[in-house]
């Protein structure tokens, strides 16, 4: 189970990384059912990225894959081409979503949005490591 205490620890680690890269971020954590546990919008982070961060976390949990990797497989000719149109447009195929695992079991996911894909992924990785 992923608890609120877990989510707070994950978000704190992600916020620290976002500050290091100098980019305010939206950071979302979902549980094993894809339900939002916690979200933070750092000062001056884009309001348009609130929804994206939550959907990145949901996508990563829904498919148990980093959104960066899903993006690679969803290009024209890829095995998941068109997946972004599924689930009523809820699927995000930009970097920044990472499953949260204990051993081999996916317990939830983190989604980060507000910077470049590389920044979003790095901040999500920092959060995931805190889990």
Backbone atoms as SQL, in Angstrom:
CREATE TABLE atoms (id INTEGER PRIMARY KEY, chain TEXT, resi INTEGER, resn TEXT, atom TEXT, x REAL, y REAL, z REAL);
INSERT INTO atoms VALUES
  (1, 'A', 1, 'UNK', 'N', 0.831, -1.180, 0.000),
  (2, 'A', 1, 'UNK', 'CA', 0.000, 0.000, 0.000),
  (3, 'A', 1, 'UNK', 'C', 0.882, 1.252, 0.000),
  (4, 'A', 2, 'UNK', 'N', 0.474, 2.250, -0.721),
  (5, 'A', 2, 'UNK', 'CA', 1.158, 3.537, -0.741),
  (6, 'A', 2, 'UNK', 'C', 0.359, 4.493, 0.134),
  (7, 'A', 3, 'UNK', 'N', 1.000, 5.021, 1.165),
  (8, 'A', 3, 'UNK', 'CA', 0.312, 5.865, 2.133),
  (9, 'A', 3, 'UNK', 'C', 0.519, 7.351, 1.835),
  (10, 'A', 4, 'UNK', 'N', -0.234, 8.174, 2.536),
  (11, 'A', 4, 'UNK', 'CA', -0.050, 9.621, 2.424),
  (12, 'A', 4, 'UNK', 'C', 1.351, 10.003, 2.890),
  (13, 'A', 5, 'UNK', 'N', 1.846, 9.354, 3.928),
  (14, 'A', 5, 'UNK', 'CA', 3.217, 9.618, 4.394),
  (15, 'A', 5, 'UNK', 'C', 4.233, 9.299, 3.304),
  (16, 'A', 6, 'UNK', 'N', 4.014, 8.180, 2.585),
  (17, 'A', 6, 'UNK', 'CA', 4.881, 7.837, 1.451),
  (18, 'A', 6, 'UNK', 'C', 4.825, 8.948, 0.402),
  (19, 'A', 7, 'UNK', 'N', 3.612, 9.362, 0.060),
  (20, 'A', 7, 'UNK', 'CA', 3.430, 10.386, -0.974),
  (21, 'A', 7, 'UNK', 'C', 4.127, 11.685, -0.590),
  (22, 'A', 8, 'UNK', 'N', 4.024, 12.067, 0.659),
  (23, 'A', 8, 'UNK', 'CA', 4.679, 13.298, 1.122),
  (24, 'A', 8, 'UNK', 'C', 6.199, 13.190, 1.010),
  (25, 'A', 9, 'UNK', 'N', 6.743, 12.031, 1.351),
  (26, 'A', 9, 'UNK', 'CA', 8.190, 11.813, 1.255),
  (27, 'A', 9, 'UNK', 'C', 8.636, 11.844, -0.210),
  (28, 'A', 10, 'UNK', 'N', 7.864, 11.232, -1.076),
  (29, 'A', 10, 'UNK', 'CA', 8.162, 11.207, -2.508),
  (30, 'A', 10, 'UNK', 'C', 8.129, 12.625, -3.071),
  (31, 'A', 11, 'UNK', 'N', 7.094, 13.364, -2.727),
  (32, 'A', 11, 'UNK', 'CA', 6.955, 14.737, -3.213),
  (33, 'A', 11, 'UNK', 'C', 8.089, 15.614, -2.691),
  (34, 'A', 12, 'UNK', 'N', 8.467, 15.458, -1.438),
  (35, 'A', 12, 'UNK', 'CA', 9.560, 16.264, -0.874),
  (36, 'A', 12, 'UNK', 'C', 10.862, 16.033, -1.639),
  (37, 'A', 13, 'UNK', 'N', 11.154, 14.779, -1.949),
  (38, 'A', 13, 'UNK', 'CA', 12.377, 14.466, -2.704),
  (39, 'A', 13, 'UNK', 'C', 12.307, 15.044, -4.120),
  (40, 'A', 14, 'UNK', 'N', 11.133, 14.955, -4.729),
  (41, 'A', 14, 'UNK', 'CA', 10.956, 15.505, -6.078),
  (42, 'A', 14, 'UNK', 'C', 11.075, 17.030, -6.063),
  (43, 'A', 15, 'UNK', 'N', 10.486, 17.670, -5.060),
  (44, 'A', 15, 'UNK', 'CA', 10.594, 19.130, -4.938),
  (45, 'A', 15, 'UNK', 'C', 12.056, 19.563, -4.810),
  (46, 'A', 16, 'UNK', 'N', 12.806, 18.824, -4.016),
  (47, 'A', 16, 'UNK', 'CA', 14.227, 19.140, -3.828),
  (48, 'A', 16, 'UNK', 'C', 14.956, 19.095, -5.171),
  (49, 'A', 17, 'UNK', 'N', 14.686, 18.074, -5.966),
  (50, 'A', 17, 'UNK', 'CA', 15.330, 17.956, -7.281),
  (51, 'A', 17, 'UNK', 'C', 14.876, 19.082, -8.206),
  (52, 'A', 18, 'UNK', 'N', 13.599, 19.422, -8.164),
  (53, 'A', 18, 'UNK', 'CA', 13.081, 20.513, -8.995),
  (54, 'A', 18, 'UNK', 'C', 13.784, 21.826, -8.647),
  (55, 'A', 19, 'UNK', 'N', 14.022, 22.046, -7.371),
  (56, 'A', 19, 'UNK', 'CA', 14.745, 23.247, -6.948),
  (57, 'A', 19, 'UNK', 'C', 16.182, 23.215, -7.455),
  (58, 'A', 20, 'UNK', 'N', 16.801, 22.036, -7.441),
  (59, 'A', 20, 'UNK', 'CA', 18.177, 21.896, -7.939),
  (60, 'A', 20, 'UNK', 'C', 18.276, 22.226, -9.421),
  (61, 'A', 21, 'UNK', 'N', 17.273, 21.799, -10.202),
  (62, 'A', 21, 'UNK', 'CA', 17.305, 22.083, -11.647),
  (63, 'A', 21, 'UNK', 'C', 16.739, 23.453, -11.962),
  (64, 'A', 22, 'UNK', 'N', 16.199, 24.129, -10.945),
  (65, 'A', 22, 'UNK', 'CA', 15.710, 25.489, -11.124),
  (66, 'A', 22, 'UNK', 'C', 14.415, 25.605, -11.905),
  (67, 'A', 23, 'UNK', 'N', 13.560, 24.588, -11.775),
  (68, 'A', 23, 'UNK', 'CA', 12.297, 24.584, -12.519),
  (69, 'A', 23, 'UNK', 'C', 11.148, 24.235, -11.593),
  (70, 'A', 24, 'UNK', 'N', 10.204, 25.161, -11.366),
  (71, 'A', 24, 'UNK', 'CA', 9.042, 24.817, -10.552),
  (72, 'A', 24, 'UNK', 'C', 8.178, 23.773, -11.264),
  (73, 'A', 25, 'UNK', 'N', 7.695, 22.819, -10.499),
  (74, 'A', 25, 'UNK', 'CA', 6.984, 21.674, -11.059),
  (75, 'A', 25, 'UNK', 'C', 5.658, 21.411, -10.351),
  (76, 'A', 26, 'UNK', 'N', 4.810, 20.697, -11.049),
  (77, 'A', 26, 'UNK', 'CA', 3.628, 20.055, -10.476),
  (78, 'A', 26, 'UNK', 'C', 4.021, 18.603, -10.266),
  (79, 'A', 27, 'UNK', 'N', 3.735, 18.088, -9.083),
  (80, 'A', 27, 'UNK', 'CA', 4.140, 16.729, -8.728),
  (81, 'A', 27, 'UNK', 'C', 2.920, 16.006, -8.161),
  (82, 'A', 28, 'UNK', 'N', 2.577, 14.879, -8.767),
  (83, 'A', 28, 'UNK', 'CA', 1.411, 14.098, -8.345),
  (84, 'A', 28, 'UNK', 'C', 1.847, 12.679, -7.997),
  (85, 'A', 29, 'UNK', 'N', 1.180, 12.117, -6.988),
  (86, 'A', 29, 'UNK', 'CA', 1.409, 10.720, -6.604),
  (87, 'A', 29, 'UNK', 'C', 0.063, 10.022, -6.557),
  (88, 'A', 30, 'UNK', 'N', -0.019, 8.867, -7.240),
  (89, 'A', 30, 'UNK', 'CA', -1.232, 8.054, -7.223),
  (90, 'A', 30, 'UNK', 'C', -0.929, 6.716, -6.555),
  (91, 'A', 31, 'UNK', 'N', -1.994, 6.091, -6.047),
  (92, 'A', 31, 'UNK', 'CA', -1.850, 4.784, -5.405),
  (93, 'A', 31, 'UNK', 'C', -1.959, 3.671, -6.439),
  (94, 'A', 32, 'UNK', 'N', -2.007, 2.439, -5.961),
  (95, 'A', 32, 'UNK', 'CA', -2.063, 1.285, -6.840),
  (96, 'A', 32, 'UNK', 'C', -3.289, 1.224, -7.728),
  (97, 'A', 33, 'UNK', 'N', -4.365, 1.888, -7.333),
  (98, 'A', 33, 'UNK', 'CA', -5.574, 1.949, -8.143),
  (99, 'A', 33, 'UNK', 'C', -5.591, 3.140, -9.093),
  (100, 'A', 34, 'UNK', 'N', -4.513, 3.919, -9.095),
  (101, 'A', 34, 'UNK', 'CA', -4.442, 5.093, -9.961),
  (102, 'A', 34, 'UNK', 'C', -5.140, 6.316, -9.372),
  (103, 'A', 35, 'UNK', 'N', -5.527, 6.222, -8.106),
  (104, 'A', 35, 'UNK', 'CA', -6.223, 7.330, -7.441),
  (105, 'A', 35, 'UNK', 'C', -5.224, 8.328, -6.876),
  (106, 'A', 36, 'UNK', 'N', -5.520, 9.601, -7.018),
  (107, 'A', 36, 'UNK', 'CA', -4.636, 10.641, -6.515),
  (108, 'A', 36, 'UNK', 'C', -4.526, 10.558, -4.997),
  (109, 'A', 37, 'UNK', 'N', -3.286, 10.520, -4.503),
  (110, 'A', 37, 'UNK', 'CA', -3.020, 10.535, -3.065),
  (111, 'A', 37, 'UNK', 'C', -2.595, 11.939, -2.651),
  (112, 'A', 38, 'UNK', 'N', -1.728, 12.554, -3.452),
  (113, 'A', 38, 'UNK', 'CA', -1.251, 13.899, -3.128),
  (114, 'A', 38, 'UNK', 'C', -0.755, 14.593, -4.388),
  (115, 'A', 39, 'UNK', 'N', -0.855, 15.917, -4.367),
  (116, 'A', 39, 'UNK', 'CA', -0.369, 16.752, -5.467),
  (117, 'A', 39, 'UNK', 'C', 0.174, 18.046, -4.889),
  (118, 'A', 40, 'UNK', 'N', 1.261, 18.518, -5.477),
  (119, 'A', 40, 'UNK', 'CA', 1.835, 19.801, -5.100),
  (120, 'A', 40, 'UNK', 'C', 2.095, 20.603, -6.368),
  (121, 'A', 41, 'UNK', 'N', 1.689, 21.867, -6.324),
  (122, 'A', 41, 'UNK', 'CA', 2.057, 22.805, -7.381),
  (123, 'A', 41, 'UNK', 'C', 3.031, 23.779, -6.748),
  (124, 'A', 42, 'UNK', 'N', 4.294, 23.658, -7.133),
  (125, 'A', 42, 'UNK', 'CA', 5.312, 24.544, -6.588),
  (126, 'A', 42, 'UNK', 'C', 5.021, 25.985, -7.026),
  (127, 'A', 43, 'UNK', 'N', 5.477, 26.941, -6.243),
  (128, 'A', 43, 'UNK', 'CA', 5.295, 28.348, -6.591),
  (129, 'A', 43, 'UNK', 'C', 5.774, 28.605, -8.016),
  (130, 'A', 44, 'UNK', 'N', 4.947, 29.266, -8.787),
  (131, 'A', 44, 'UNK', 'CA', 5.223, 29.668, -10.169),
  (132, 'A', 44, 'UNK', 'C', 5.206, 28.515, -11.176),
  (133, 'A', 45, 'UNK', 'N', 4.822, 27.320, -10.756),
  (134, 'A', 45, 'UNK', 'CA', 4.675, 26.220, -11.718),
  (135, 'A', 45, 'UNK', 'C', 3.444, 26.490, -12.578),
  (136, 'A', 46, 'UNK', 'N', 3.490, 26.066, -13.809),
  (137, 'A', 46, 'UNK', 'CA', 2.388, 26.306, -14.748),
  (138, 'A', 46, 'UNK', 'C', 1.101, 25.651, -14.261),
  (139, 'A', 47, 'UNK', 'N', -0.005, 26.395, -14.321),
  (140, 'A', 47, 'UNK', 'CA', -1.289, 25.817, -13.925),
  (141, 'A', 47, 'UNK', 'C', -1.753, 24.771, -14.937),
  (142, 'A', 48, 'UNK', 'N', -1.331, 24.908, -16.175),
  (143, 'A', 48, 'UNK', 'CA', -1.694, 23.922, -17.192),
  (144, 'A', 48, 'UNK', 'C', -1.060, 22.568, -16.956),
  (145, 'A', 49, 'UNK', 'N', -0.025, 22.541, -16.136),
  (146, 'A', 49, 'UNK', 'CA', 0.662, 21.285, -15.852),
  (147, 'A', 49, 'UNK', 'C', 0.091, 20.523, -14.669),
  (148, 'A', 50, 'UNK', 'N', -0.868, 21.118, -13.959),
  (149, 'A', 50, 'UNK', 'CA', -1.506, 20.397, -12.852),
  (150, 'A', 50, 'UNK', 'C', -2.141, 19.120, -13.399),
  (151, 'A', 51, 'UNK', 'N', -3.006, 19.264, -14.369),
  (152, 'A', 51, 'UNK', 'CA', -3.709, 18.132, -14.977),
  (153, 'A', 51, 'UNK', 'C', -2.737, 17.147, -15.617),
  (154, 'A', 52, 'UNK', 'N', -1.717, 17.673, -16.275),
  (155, 'A', 52, 'UNK', 'CA', -0.755, 16.805, -16.953),
  (156, 'A', 52, 'UNK', 'C', -0.004, 15.938, -15.952),
  (157, 'A', 53, 'UNK', 'N', 0.424, 16.519, -14.827),
  (158, 'A', 53, 'UNK', 'CA', 1.172, 15.728, -13.837),
  (159, 'A', 53, 'UNK', 'C', 0.318, 14.595, -13.275),
  (160, 'A', 54, 'UNK', 'N', -0.934, 14.892, -13.007),
  (161, 'A', 54, 'UNK', 'CA', -1.849, 13.869, -12.479),
  (162, 'A', 54, 'UNK', 'C', -2.070, 12.772, -13.520),
  (163, 'A', 55, 'UNK', 'N', -2.249, 13.163, -14.765),
  (164, 'A', 55, 'UNK', 'CA', -2.460, 12.174, -15.827),
  (165, 'A', 55, 'UNK', 'C', -1.197, 11.368, -16.127),
  (166, 'A', 56, 'UNK', 'N', -0.024, 11.979, -15.982),
  (167, 'A', 56, 'UNK', 'CA', 1.221, 11.213, -16.156),
  (168, 'A', 56, 'UNK', 'C', 1.312, 10.128, -15.084),
  (169, 'A', 57, 'UNK', 'N', 1.002, 10.485, -13.837),
  (170, 'A', 57, 'UNK', 'CA', 1.037, 9.492, -12.759),
  (171, 'A', 57, 'UNK', 'C', 0.033, 8.383, -13.048),
  (172, 'A', 58, 'UNK', 'N', -1.185, 8.759, -13.439),
  (173, 'A', 58, 'UNK', 'CA', -2.215, 7.755, -13.731),
  (174, 'A', 58, 'UNK', 'C', -1.774, 6.846, -14.879),
  (175, 'A', 59, 'UNK', 'N', -1.242, 7.431, -15.939),
  (176, 'A', 59, 'UNK', 'CA', -0.789, 6.655, -17.100),
  (177, 'A', 59, 'UNK', 'C', 0.287, 5.658, -16.705),
  (178, 'A', 60, 'UNK', 'N', 1.248, 6.129, -15.929),
  (179, 'A', 60, 'UNK', 'CA', 2.346, 5.266, -15.522),
  (180, 'A', 60, 'UNK', 'C', 1.841, 4.081, -14.707),
  (181, 'A', 61, 'UNK', 'N', 0.860, 4.318, -13.851),
  (182, 'A', 61, 'UNK', 'CA', 0.273, 3.226, -13.072),
  (183, 'A', 61, 'UNK', 'C', -0.639, 2.353, -13.925),
  (184, 'A', 62, 'UNK', 'N', -1.403, 2.959, -14.796),
  (185, 'A', 62, 'UNK', 'CA', -2.351, 2.197, -15.615),
  (186, 'A', 62, 'UNK', 'C', -1.643, 1.178, -16.509),
  (187, 'A', 63, 'UNK', 'N', -0.443, 1.525, -16.961),
  (188, 'A', 63, 'UNK', 'CA', 0.289, 0.638, -17.868),
  (189, 'A', 63, 'UNK', 'C', 1.586, 0.107, -17.259),
  (190, 'A', 64, 'UNK', 'N', 1.869, 0.484, -16.003),
  (191, 'A', 64, 'UNK', 'CA', 3.067, 0.029, -15.281),
  (192, 'A', 64, 'UNK', 'C', 4.339, 0.228, -16.101),
  (193, 'A', 65, 'UNK', 'N', 4.466, 1.438, -16.638),
  (194, 'A', 65, 'UNK', 'CA', 5.615, 1.780, -17.468),
  (195, 'A', 65, 'UNK', 'C', 5.910, 3.270, -17.294),
  (196, 'A', 66, 'UNK', 'N', 7.168, 3.627, -17.401),
  (197, 'A', 66, 'UNK', 'CA', 7.520, 5.051, -17.388),
  (198, 'A', 66, 'UNK', 'C', 6.917, 5.690, -18.635),
  (199, 'A', 67, 'UNK', 'N', 6.361, 6.860, -18.483),
  (200, 'A', 67, 'UNK', 'CA', 5.736, 7.522, -19.633),
  (201, 'A', 67, 'UNK', 'C', 6.764, 7.833, -20.716),
  (202, 'A', 68, 'UNK', 'N', 8.003, 8.020, -20.332),
  (203, 'A', 68, 'UNK', 'CA', 9.092, 8.228, -21.302),
  (204, 'A', 68, 'UNK', 'C', 9.210, 7.011, -22.224),
  (205, 'A', 69, 'UNK', 'N', 9.132, 5.822, -21.641),
  (206, 'A', 69, 'UNK', 'CA', 9.220, 4.590, -22.423),
  (207, 'A', 69, 'UNK', 'C', 7.961, 4.363, -23.253),
  (208, 'A', 70, 'UNK', 'N', 6.806, 4.677, -22.675),
  (209, 'A', 70, 'UNK', 'CA', 5.557, 4.559, -23.421),
  (210, 'A', 70, 'UNK', 'C', 5.590, 5.484, -24.639),
  (211, 'A', 71, 'UNK', 'N', 6.147, 6.669, -24.477),
  (212, 'A', 71, 'UNK', 'CA', 6.246, 7.626, -25.585),
  (213, 'A', 71, 'UNK', 'C', 7.050, 7.043, -26.742),
  (214, 'A', 72, 'UNK', 'N', 8.140, 6.368, -26.411),
  (215, 'A', 72, 'UNK', 'CA', 8.978, 5.769, -27.461),
  (216, 'A', 72, 'UNK', 'C', 8.214, 4.716, -28.251),
  (217, 'A', 73, 'UNK', 'N', 7.369, 3.932, -27.574),
  (218, 'A', 73, 'UNK', 'CA', 6.626, 2.861, -28.229),
  (219, 'A', 73, 'UNK', 'C', 5.337, 3.338, -28.896),
  (220, 'A', 74, 'UNK', 'N', 4.974, 4.604, -28.677),
  (221, 'A', 74, 'UNK', 'CA', 3.706, 5.090, -29.222),
  (222, 'A', 74, 'UNK', 'C', 3.881, 5.973, -30.454),
  (223, 'A', 75, 'UNK', 'N', 5.086, 5.996, -30.991),
  (224, 'A', 75, 'UNK', 'CA', 5.318, 6.762, -32.212),
  (225, 'A', 75, 'UNK', 'C', 4.763, 5.998, -33.410),
  (226, 'A', 76, 'UNK', 'N', 4.590, 6.689, -34.503),
  (227, 'A', 76, 'UNK', 'CA', 4.063, 6.069, -35.723),
  (228, 'A', 76, 'UNK', 'C', 4.843, 4.793, -36.039),
  (229, 'A', 77, 'UNK', 'N', 4.118, 3.711, -36.215),
  (230, 'A', 77, 'UNK', 'CA', 4.730, 2.420, -36.488),
  (231, 'A', 77, 'UNK', 'C', 5.061, 1.625, -35.235),
  (232, 'A', 78, 'UNK', 'N', 4.972, 2.256, -34.060),
  (233, 'A', 78, 'UNK', 'CA', 5.272, 1.574, -32.804),
  (234, 'A', 78, 'UNK', 'C', 4.097, 0.736, -32.341),
  (235, 'A', 79, 'UNK', 'N', 4.365, -0.188, -31.425),
  (236, 'A', 79, 'UNK', 'CA', 3.327, -1.120, -30.974),
  (237, 'A', 79, 'UNK', 'C', 2.179, -0.443, -30.232),
  (238, 'A', 80, 'UNK', 'N', 2.413, 0.760, -29.679),
  (239, 'A', 80, 'UNK', 'CA', 1.361, 1.467, -28.950),
  (240, 'A', 80, 'UNK', 'C', 0.911, 2.739, -29.659),
  (241, 'A', 81, 'UNK', 'N', 1.149, 2.814, -30.964),
  (242, 'A', 81, 'UNK', 'CA', 0.745, 4.003, -31.712),
  (243, 'A', 81, 'UNK', 'C', -0.758, 4.247, -31.526),
  (244, 'A', 82, 'UNK', 'N', -1.116, 5.461, -31.147),
  (245, 'A', 82, 'UNK', 'CA', -2.506, 5.836, -30.951),
  (246, 'A', 82, 'UNK', 'C', -3.008, 5.671, -29.531),
  (247, 'A', 83, 'UNK', 'N', -2.162, 5.152, -28.635),
  (248, 'A', 83, 'UNK', 'CA', -2.606, 4.902, -27.258),
  (249, 'A', 83, 'UNK', 'C', -3.036, 6.177, -26.547),
  (250, 'A', 84, 'UNK', 'N', -2.445, 7.309, -26.928),
  (251, 'A', 84, 'UNK', 'CA', -2.774, 8.583, -26.274),
  (252, 'A', 84, 'UNK', 'C', -4.237, 8.969, -26.463),
  (253, 'A', 85, 'UNK', 'N', -4.890, 8.382, -27.458),
  (254, 'A', 85, 'UNK', 'CA', -6.304, 8.684, -27.713),
  (255, 'A', 85, 'UNK', 'C', -7.236, 7.783, -26.898),
  (256, 'A', 86, 'UNK', 'N', -6.673, 6.812, -26.180),
  (257, 'A', 86, 'UNK', 'CA', -7.502, 5.906, -25.392),
  (258, 'A', 86, 'UNK', 'C', -7.850, 6.526, -24.038),
  (259, 'A', 87, 'UNK', 'N', -8.729, 5.881, -23.316),
  (260, 'A', 87, 'UNK', 'CA', -9.098, 6.295, -21.968),
  (261, 'A', 87, 'UNK', 'C', -9.554, 7.754, -21.909),
  (262, 'A', 88, 'UNK', 'N', -10.339, 8.133, -22.902),
  (263, 'A', 88, 'UNK', 'CA', -10.888, 9.494, -22.978),
  (264, 'A', 88, 'UNK', 'C', -9.818, 10.580, -22.917),
  (265, 'A', 89, 'UNK', 'N', -8.665, 10.313, -23.535),
  (266, 'A', 89, 'UNK', 'CA', -7.597, 11.294, -23.589),
  (267, 'A', 89, 'UNK', 'C', -6.806, 11.423, -22.298),
  (268, 'A', 90, 'UNK', 'N', -6.960, 10.491, -21.409),
  (269, 'A', 90, 'UNK', 'CA', -6.282, 10.552, -20.111),
  (270, 'A', 90, 'UNK', 'C', -4.820, 10.108, -20.185),
  (271, 'A', 91, 'UNK', 'N', -4.458, 9.422, -21.250),
  (272, 'A', 91, 'UNK', 'CA', -3.111, 8.868, -21.377),
  (273, 'A', 91, 'UNK', 'C', -2.129, 9.950, -21.827),
  (274, 'A', 92, 'UNK', 'N', -1.071, 10.117, -21.066),
  (275, 'A', 92, 'UNK', 'CA', -0.011, 11.090, -21.377),
  (276, 'A', 92, 'UNK', 'C', 1.220, 10.340, -21.859),
  (277, 'A', 93, 'UNK', 'N', 1.763, 10.771, -22.968),
  (278, 'A', 93, 'UNK', 'CA', 2.939, 10.102, -23.521),
  (279, 'A', 93, 'UNK', 'C', 4.144, 11.042, -23.572),
  (280, 'A', 94, 'UNK', 'N', 4.291, 11.848, -22.509),
  (281, 'A', 94, 'UNK', 'CA', 5.489, 12.677, -22.354),
  (282, 'A', 94, 'UNK', 'C', 6.256, 12.126, -21.156),
  (283, 'A', 95, 'UNK', 'N', 7.556, 12.348, -21.137),
  (284, 'A', 95, 'UNK', 'CA', 8.383, 11.927, -20.004),
  (285, 'A', 95, 'UNK', 'C', 7.906, 12.608, -18.725),
  (286, 'A', 96, 'UNK', 'N', 8.060, 11.904, -17.603),
  (287, 'A', 96, 'UNK', 'CA', 7.723, 12.481, -16.304),
  (288, 'A', 96, 'UNK', 'C', 6.845, 11.604, -15.433),
  (289, 'A', 97, 'UNK', 'N', 6.420, 10.456, -15.912),
  (290, 'A', 97, 'UNK', 'CA', 5.639, 9.517, -15.120),
  (291, 'A', 97, 'UNK', 'C', 6.453, 8.258, -14.870),
  (292, 'A', 98, 'UNK', 'N', 6.514, 7.808, -13.617),
  (293, 'A', 98, 'UNK', 'CA', 7.302, 6.621, -13.272),
  (294, 'A', 98, 'UNK', 'C', 6.529, 5.772, -12.261),
  (295, 'A', 99, 'UNK', 'N', 6.444, 4.451, -12.506),
  (296, 'A', 99, 'UNK', 'CA', 5.811, 3.577, -11.519),
  (297, 'A', 99, 'UNK', 'C', 6.613, 3.555, -10.213),
  (298, 'A', 100, 'UNK', 'N', 5.912, 3.395, -9.108),
  (299, 'A', 100, 'UNK', 'CA', 6.534, 3.273, -7.793),
  (300, 'A', 100, 'UNK', 'C', 6.423, 1.814, -7.384),
  (301, 'A', 101, 'UNK', 'N', 7.573, 1.169, -7.188),
  (302, 'A', 101, 'UNK', 'CA', 7.601, -0.269, -6.929),
  (303, 'A', 101, 'UNK', 'C', 8.206, -0.597, -5.576),
  (304, 'A', 102, 'UNK', 'N', 7.679, -1.663, -4.994),
  (305, 'A', 102, 'UNK', 'CA', 8.311, -2.338, -3.855),
  (306, 'A', 102, 'UNK', 'C', 8.608, -3.734, -4.371),
  (307, 'A', 103, 'UNK', 'N', 9.886, -4.016, -4.555),
  (308, 'A', 103, 'UNK', 'CA', 10.258, -5.262, -5.209),
  (309, 'A', 103, 'UNK', 'C', 9.781, -5.209, -6.646),
  (310, 'A', 104, 'UNK', 'N', 9.032, -6.221, -7.042),
  (311, 'A', 104, 'UNK', 'CA', 8.491, -6.254, -8.406),
  (312, 'A', 104, 'UNK', 'C', 7.055, -5.754, -8.485),
  (313, 'A', 105, 'UNK', 'N', 6.476, -5.398, -7.341),
  (314, 'A', 105, 'UNK', 'CA', 5.074, -4.986, -7.309),
  (315, 'A', 105, 'UNK', 'C', 4.925, -3.473, -7.452),
  (316, 'A', 106, 'UNK', 'N', 4.085, -3.060, -8.402),
  (317, 'A', 106, 'UNK', 'CA', 3.805, -1.643, -8.585),
  (318, 'A', 106, 'UNK', 'C', 2.776, -1.222, -7.541),
  (319, 'A', 107, 'UNK', 'N', 3.147, -0.217, -6.752),
  (320, 'A', 107, 'UNK', 'CA', 2.300, 0.251, -5.656),
  (321, 'A', 107, 'UNK', 'C', 1.597, 1.568, -5.981),
  (322, 'A', 108, 'UNK', 'N', 2.028, 2.219, -7.046),
  (323, 'A', 108, 'UNK', 'CA', 1.492, 3.514, -7.431),
  (324, 'A', 108, 'UNK', 'C', 2.391, 4.123, -8.479),
  (325, 'A', 109, 'UNK', 'N', 2.352, 5.464, -8.585),
  (326, 'A', 109, 'UNK', 'CA', 3.197, 6.139, -9.576),
  (327, 'A', 109, 'UNK', 'C', 3.333, 7.610, -9.209),
  (328, 'A', 110, 'UNK', 'N', 4.368, 8.216, -9.758),
  (329, 'A', 110, 'UNK', 'CA', 4.589, 9.655, -9.640),
  (330, 'A', 110, 'UNK', 'C', 4.488, 10.262, -11.033),
  (331, 'A', 111, 'UNK', 'N', 3.916, 11.449, -11.101),
  (332, 'A', 111, 'UNK', 'CA', 3.840, 12.195, -12.357),
  (333, 'A', 111, 'UNK', 'C', 4.326, 13.606, -12.117),
  (334, 'A', 112, 'UNK', 'N', 5.186, 14.095, -12.997),
  (335, 'A', 112, 'UNK', 'CA', 5.781, 15.423, -12.859),
  (336, 'A', 112, 'UNK', 'C', 5.638, 16.171, -14.170),
  (337, 'A', 113, 'UNK', 'N', 5.260, 17.450, -14.070),
  (338, 'A', 113, 'UNK', 'CA', 5.133, 18.276, -15.269),
  (339, 'A', 113, 'UNK', 'C', 5.465, 19.716, -14.933),
  (340, 'A', 114, 'UNK', 'N', 6.091, 20.383, -15.889),
  (341, 'A', 114, 'UNK', 'CA', 6.402, 21.793, -15.711),
  (342, 'A', 114, 'UNK', 'C', 7.708, 22.214, -16.363),
  (343, 'A', 115, 'UNK', 'N', 8.517, 21.262, -16.759),
  (344, 'A', 115, 'UNK', 'CA', 9.789, 21.582, -17.396),
  (345, 'A', 115, 'UNK', 'C', 9.924, 20.850, -18.708),
  (346, 'A', 116, 'UNK', 'N', 11.152, 20.662, -19.148),
  (347, 'A', 116, 'UNK', 'CA', 11.396, 19.849, -20.337),
  (348, 'A', 116, 'UNK', 'C', 11.138, 18.393, -19.972),
  (349, 'A', 117, 'UNK', 'N', 11.032, 17.542, -20.960),
  (350, 'A', 117, 'UNK', 'CA', 10.846, 16.121, -20.688),
  (351, 'A', 117, 'UNK', 'C', 11.970, 15.557, -19.844),
  (352, 'A', 118, 'UNK', 'N', 13.191, 15.988, -20.131),
  (353, 'A', 118, 'UNK', 'CA', 14.353, 15.515, -19.378),
  (354, 'A', 118, 'UNK', 'C', 14.269, 15.975, -17.922),
  (355, 'A', 119, 'UNK', 'N', 13.871, 17.229, -17.699),
  (356, 'A', 119, 'UNK', 'CA', 13.723, 17.734, -16.332),
  (357, 'A', 119, 'UNK', 'C', 12.609, 17.005, -15.593),
  (358, 'A', 120, 'UNK', 'N', 11.456, 16.848, -16.259),
  (359, 'A', 120, 'UNK', 'CA', 10.329, 16.158, -15.636),
  (360, 'A', 120, 'UNK', 'C', 10.725, 14.748, -15.209),
  (361, 'A', 121, 'UNK', 'N', 11.421, 14.027, -16.093),
  (362, 'A', 121, 'UNK', 'CA', 11.817, 12.654, -15.784),
  (363, 'A', 121, 'UNK', 'C', 12.814, 12.616, -14.623),
  (364, 'A', 122, 'UNK', 'N', 13.772, 13.539, -14.625),
  (365, 'A', 122, 'UNK', 'CA', 14.769, 13.570, -13.548),
  (366, 'A', 122, 'UNK', 'C', 14.115, 13.846, -12.199),
  (367, 'A', 123, 'UNK', 'N', 13.149, 14.747, -12.175),
  (368, 'A', 123, 'UNK', 'CA', 12.450, 15.066, -10.930),
  (369, 'A', 123, 'UNK', 'C', 11.606, 13.865, -10.487),
  (370, 'A', 124, 'UNK', 'N', 10.943, 13.211, -11.431),
  (371, 'A', 124, 'UNK', 'CA', 10.162, 12.017, -11.100),
  (372, 'A', 124, 'UNK', 'C', 11.065, 10.904, -10.575),
  (373, 'A', 125, 'UNK', 'N', 12.227, 10.725, -11.184),
  (374, 'A', 125, 'UNK', 'CA', 13.164, 9.707, -10.717),
  (375, 'A', 125, 'UNK', 'C', 13.591, 9.971, -9.266),
  (376, 'A', 126, 'UNK', 'N', 13.859, 11.237, -8.956),
  (377, 'A', 126, 'UNK', 'CA', 14.264, 11.582, -7.586),
  (378, 'A', 126, 'UNK', 'C', 13.149, 11.240, -6.611),
  (379, 'A', 127, 'UNK', 'N', 11.921, 11.513, -6.985),
  (380, 'A', 127, 'UNK', 'CA', 10.784, 11.164, -6.136),
  (381, 'A', 127, 'UNK', 'C', 10.633, 9.671, -5.983),
  (382, 'A', 128, 'UNK', 'N', 10.767, 8.948, -7.092),
  (383, 'A', 128, 'UNK', 'CA', 10.609, 7.490, -7.063),
  (384, 'A', 128, 'UNK', 'C', 11.670, 6.840, -6.174),
  (385, 'A', 129, 'UNK', 'N', 12.876, 7.382, -6.191),
  (386, 'A', 129, 'UNK', 'CA', 13.941, 6.820, -5.354),
  (387, 'A', 129, 'UNK', 'C', 13.625, 6.965, -3.869),
  (388, 'A', 130, 'UNK', 'N', 12.857, 7.977, -3.506),
  (389, 'A', 130, 'UNK', 'CA', 12.494, 8.186, -2.101),
  (390, 'A', 130, 'UNK', 'C', 11.461, 7.174, -1.620),
  (391, 'A', 131, 'UNK', 'N', 10.816, 6.461, -2.540),
  (392, 'A', 131, 'UNK', 'CA', 9.827, 5.465, -2.167),
  (393, 'A', 131, 'UNK', 'C', 10.545, 4.208, -1.706);
